Amino acid sequence: MALDPRLLEILACPEDKGPLYYFEDESILYNPRLSRSYSIRDDIPVMLIDEANALDAEETARLDTRISSEGIEATFAP
């Protein structure tokens, strides 16, 4: 099940308060500024800084490429 579009419009990174990118097929929200992802478990975003996943350069590049090639939009415009 996908996250509610109304929820996506207000979701922000809990650390830098910036927008995130939603990858429904991977069940993550991605912050490219901090190279970090937040898991979505049972359709609930886990927005805890301590539980965020630090991404290496290869994973960051892969997600950035998907954003560009698939036209994935941020949760909101800053």
PyMOL commands that set and color helices and strands:
alter all, ss='L'
color gray80, all
select helices_A, chain A and resi 5-8+24-26+49-51+57-70
alter helices_A, ss='H'
color red, helices_A
select strands_A, chain A and resi 21-23+28-31+36-41+44-45+53-54
alter strands_A, ss='S'
color yellow, strands_A
deselect
rebuild
show_as cartoon
